[in-house]
Amino acid sequence: MFIIRSPHRTSFCRASPQDRDAQVRNRQRSQNHPLDREKTQKNVDLHFAVESQIHSSSVAPQEQSASDLVETHTKKIHLLMVDSSLTDYHHEHPVPTRNPGEYSFSFTPVKPGGYRVWVDVRPYPLGLQEYAMTDIPAAVAGEPLTDRKVNLKATVDGLNYELILPKKTIRVGQPASARLGVTSADGKGFTQLEPLMGAFAHLVGFSEDYKTIMHLHPKGPLLLDPAVRGGPELEFQIYALRPGFVRLFAQVQIEGHSRFVPFGLQIAP
């Protein structure tokens, strides 16, 4: 179980990658909302605690320190956050506070309304990937998802990105190969992608059901040398769990700064 405190308290319902339909259980302890309208596009600081979930009435949950979590792609905890319109995506990495088992992070929301958060961790001893999901509430309503167009090309900061699918239809439960291509404005392949969390790119997809998520990394070994560079194409494998629209974000790093590239996919049954 994972808990966010600031200034409210919300419990995360823990779910495995095979069970993304877990219901969110919110336990509001205050009428204050961390994402008020006046804070939109301003930095928001949040704290949360990580607790083990023990299925026994006689054993209390135990707070988990960073040493209880397996490092994955250079980080112990990945927070994957998006607003209700699936437009404003954030990938954050909380840091331990002085309190054992407690972590803090900050982000700058661009859209009004609450944000949904998935915590991606691998607890010891097995190191199996687990997701937890909850909402950071707001005093105002968020924007609805209206853009469900399939979009496999995007331009961000002068670079062109393309999601290349050998099979035009991606189906639930069937692995599908994909390549992320990056070219400059003159059409030449871009080869200056920098390592970011041990990879040249990360793909994170959010389903229109606002429950299902995918977190993908390119094929190849973990990149530990900060001097290496990559591109112009990276190979991924997509495995979808639910049909419907998916907003897929590619995250890359160039000249020390992250770029987020949005795509739109339609998953067939």
Secondary structure, DSSP 8 states (H G I E B T S, - for coil): -EEEESSSEEEEEEE-TT-TT---------S--SB-GGGTTS-EEEEEEEB---S-TTS---B--GGGB--BTTBS-EEEEEETTS--EEEE--EE-SSTTEEEEEE---SSS-EEEEEEE-BTTT---EEEEEEE-BSS----------B-EEEETTEEEEEE-SSS-EETTS-EEEEEEEE-TTS-B---BB-BTTBS-EEEEEETTSS-EEEE--SS-----TT--B-SEEEEEE--SS-EEEEEEEEEEETTEEEEEEEEEEEE-
